[in-house]
Amino acid sequence: MQAANPGITSTPTSAQPAEFIPVTAWPHVWPSQSAWRGLIFNASARNTTRGTIRGNGLIEAGAIRRVGRRVLVNPSRFFAWVESQGARK
């Protein structure tokens, strides 16, 4: 008997997909669910009567991704975004 796909191996490639988890399954203490709600709301630019308010950069950093109504978070990119926010030294 021959294998169904003899040319395909099961070894992982070097380009693995990024790890995204749902916000509701966030394993860390910070940010809380309500803090996530604020970060997600402010993630994209929005127009007001006084002009455009720029987003916080989470989408551009690749830290969050929307799939339908679900919001997924990449923890490593999120913490890299937190570090890049210009903490005072």
C-alpha positions as protocol buffer text, in pm:
chain_id: "A"
residue {
  index: 1
  type: MET
  ca { x: 0 y: 0 z: 0 }
}
residue {
  index: 2
  type: GLN
  ca { x: 128 y: 345 z: -89 }
}
residue {
  index: 3
  type: ALA
  ca { x: 96 y: 659 z: 119 }
}
residue {
  index: 4
  type: ALA
  ca { x: -171 y: 902 z: 8 }
}
residue {
  index: 5
  type: ASN
  ca { x: 77 y: 1190 z: -35 }
}
residue {
  index: 6
  type: PRO
  ca { x: 431 y: 1053 z: -57 }
}
residue {
  index: 7
  type: GLY
  ca { x: 584 y: 1393 z: -140 }
}
residue {
  index: 8
  type: ILE
  ca { x: 447 y: 1569 z: 168 }
}
residue {
  index: 9
  type: THR
  ca { x: 638 y: 1538 z: 492 }
}
residue {
  index: 10
  type: SER
  ca { x: 508 y: 1622 z: 835 }
}
residue {
  index: 11
  type: THR
  ca { x: 814 y: 1817 z: 950 }
}
residue {
  index: 12
  type: PRO
  ca { x: 735 y: 2174 z: 1053 }
}
residue {
  index: 13
  type: THR
  ca { x: 858 y: 2455 z: 834 }
}
residue {
  index: 14
  type: SER
  ca { x: 1061 y: 2750 z: 957 }
}
residue {
  index: 15
  type: ALA
  ca { x: 774 y: 2992 z: 891 }
}
residue {
  index: 16
  type: GLN
  ca { x: 524 y: 2897 z: 1160 }
}
residue {
  index: 17
  type: PRO
  ca { x: 203 y: 3101 z: 1194 }
}
residue {
  index: 18
  type: ALA
  ca { x: 192 y: 3354 z: 1474 }
}
residue {
  index: 19
  type: GLU
  ca { x: 26 y: 3245 z: 1796 }
}
residue {
  index: 20
  type: PHE
  ca { x: -302 y: 3427 z: 1851 }
}
residue {
  index: 21
  type: ILE
  ca { x: -535 y: 3366 z: 2145 }
}
residue {
  index: 22
  type: PRO
  ca { x: -883 y: 3506 z: 2209 }
}
residue {
  index: 23
  type: VAL
  ca { x: -902 y: 3806 z: 2441 }
}
residue {
  index: 24
  type: THR
  ca { x: -1145 y: 3613 z: 2661 }
}
residue {
  index: 25
  type: ALA
  ca { x: -872 y: 3351 z: 2721 }
}
residue {
  index: 26
  type: TRP
  ca { x: -600 y: 3604 z: 2816 }
}
residue {
  index: 27
  type: PRO
  ca { x: -389 y: 3425 z: 3082 }
}
residue {
  index: 28
  type: HIS
  ca { x: -223 y: 3732 z: 3240 }
}
residue {
  index: 29
  type: VAL
  ca { x: -352 y: 3958 z: 3517 }
}
residue {
  index: 30
  type: TRP
  ca { x: -297 y: 4276 z: 3314 }
}
residue {
  index: 31
  type: PRO
  ca { x: -476 y: 4403 z: 3114 }
}
residue {
  index: 32
  type: SER
  ca { x: -813 y: 4307 z: 3254 }
}
residue {
  index: 33
  type: GLN
  ca { x: -1117 y: 4237 z: 3035 }
}
residue {
  index: 34
  type: SER
  ca { x: -1240 y: 4595 z: 3075 }
}
residue {
  index: 35
  type: ALA
  ca { x: -893 y: 4733 z: 2995 }
}
residue {
  index: 36
  type: TRP
  ca { x: -886 y: 4515 z: 2681 }
}
residue {
  index: 37
  type: ARG
  ca { x: -1220 y: 4666 z: 2580 }
}
residue {
  index: 38
  type: GLY
  ca { x: -1068 y: 5013 z: 2595 }
}
residue {
  index: 39
  type: LEU
  ca { x: -750 y: 4913 z: 2412 }
}
residue {
  index: 40
  type: ILE
  ca { x: -949 y: 4745 z: 2134 }
}
residue {
  index: 41
  type: PHE
  ca { x: -1187 y: 5041 z: 2099 }
}
residue {
  index: 42
  type: ASN
  ca { x: -894 y: 5280 z: 2068 }
}
residue {
  index: 43
  type: ALA
  ca { x: -691 y: 5055 z: 1837 }
}
residue {
  index: 44
  type: SER
  ca { x: -809 y: 5206 z: 1508 }
}
residue {
  index: 45
  type: ALA
  ca { x: -837 y: 5568 z: 1400 }
}
residue {
  index: 46
  type: ARG
  ca { x: -1181 y: 5724 z: 1432 }
}
residue {
  index: 47
  type: ASN
  ca { x: -1345 y: 6042 z: 1311 }
}
residue {
  index: 48
  type: THR
  ca { x: -1510 y: 6291 z: 1544 }
}
residue {
  index: 49
  type: THR
  ca { x: -1664 y: 6633 z: 1493 }
}
residue {
  index: 50
  type: ARG
  ca { x: -1326 y: 6784 z: 1583 }
}
residue {
  index: 51
  type: GLY
  ca { x: -1125 y: 6575 z: 1339 }
}
residue {
  index: 52
  type: THR
  ca { x: -956 y: 6238 z: 1326 }
}
residue {
  index: 53
  type: ILE
  ca { x: -823 y: 6073 z: 1640 }
}
residue {
  index: 54
  type: ARG
  ca { x: -536 y: 5836 z: 1567 }
}
residue {
  index: 55
  type: GLY
  ca { x: -538 y: 5482 z: 1700 }
}
residue {
  index: 56
  type: ASN
  ca { x: -307 y: 5347 z: 1969 }
}
residue {
  index: 57
  type: GLY
  ca { x: -107 y: 5132 z: 1725 }
}
residue {
  index: 58
  type: LEU
  ca { x: -210 y: 4782 z: 1833 }
}
residue {
  index: 59
  type: ILE
  ca { x: -334 y: 4692 z: 1485 }
}
residue {
  index: 60
  type: GLU
  ca { x: -24 y: 4831 z: 1313 }
}
residue {
  index: 61
  type: ALA
  ca { x: 199 y: 4639 z: 1555 }
}
residue {
  index: 62
  type: GLY
  ca { x: 19 y: 4317 z: 1465 }
}
residue {
  index: 63
  type: ALA
  ca { x: -78 y: 4261 z: 1828 }
}
residue {
  index: 64
  type: ILE
  ca { x: -450 y: 4220 z: 1764 }
}
residue {
  index: 65
  type: ARG
  ca { x: -643 y: 4072 z: 1477 }
}
residue {
  index: 66
  type: ARG
  ca { x: -1017 y: 4073 z: 1422 }
}
residue {
  index: 67
  type: VAL
  ca { x: -1188 y: 3765 z: 1285 }
}
residue {
  index: 68
  type: GLY
  ca { x: -1556 y: 3847 z: 1258 }
}
residue {
  index: 69
  type: ARG
  ca { x: -1661 y: 3965 z: 1601 }
}
residue {
  index: 70
  type: ARG
  ca { x: -1380 y: 3779 z: 1775 }
}
residue {
  index: 71
  type: VAL
  ca { x: -1062 y: 3965 z: 1866 }
}
residue {
  index: 72
  type: LEU
  ca { x: -741 y: 3763 z: 1882 }
}
residue {
  index: 73
  type: VAL
  ca { x: -421 y: 3872 z: 2056 }
}
residue {
  index: 74
  type: ASN
  ca { x: -60 y: 3780 z: 1988 }
}
residue {
  index: 75
  type: PRO
  ca { x: 98 y: 3797 z: 2337 }
}
residue {
  index: 76
  type: SER
  ca { x: 458 y: 3845 z: 2222 }
}
residue {
  index: 77
  type: ARG
  ca { x: 364 y: 4129 z: 1985 }
}
residue {
  index: 78
  type: PHE
  ca { x: 141 y: 4285 z: 2252 }
}
residue {
  index: 79
  type: PHE
  ca { x: 423 y: 4297 z: 2507 }
}
residue {
  index: 80
  type: ALA
  ca { x: 660 y: 4432 z: 2240 }
}
residue {
  index: 81
  type: TRP
  ca { x: 402 y: 4706 z: 2172 }
}
residue {
  index: 82
  type: VAL
  ca { x: 386 y: 4783 z: 2547 }
}
residue {
  index: 83
  type: GLU
  ca { x: 767 y: 4817 z: 2556 }
}
residue {
  index: 84
  type: SER
  ca { x: 760 y: 5051 z: 2255 }
}
residue {
  index: 85
  type: GLN
  ca { x: 518 y: 5295 z: 2416 }
}
residue {
  index: 86
  type: GLY
  ca { x: 794 y: 5522 z: 2540 }
}
residue {
  index: 87
  type: ALA
  ca { x: 815 y: 5458 z: 2912 }
}
residue {
  index: 88
  type: ARG
  ca { x: 1002 y: 5727 z: 3101 }
}
residue {
  index: 89
  type: LYS
  ca { x: 1347 y: 5625 z: 3217 }
}
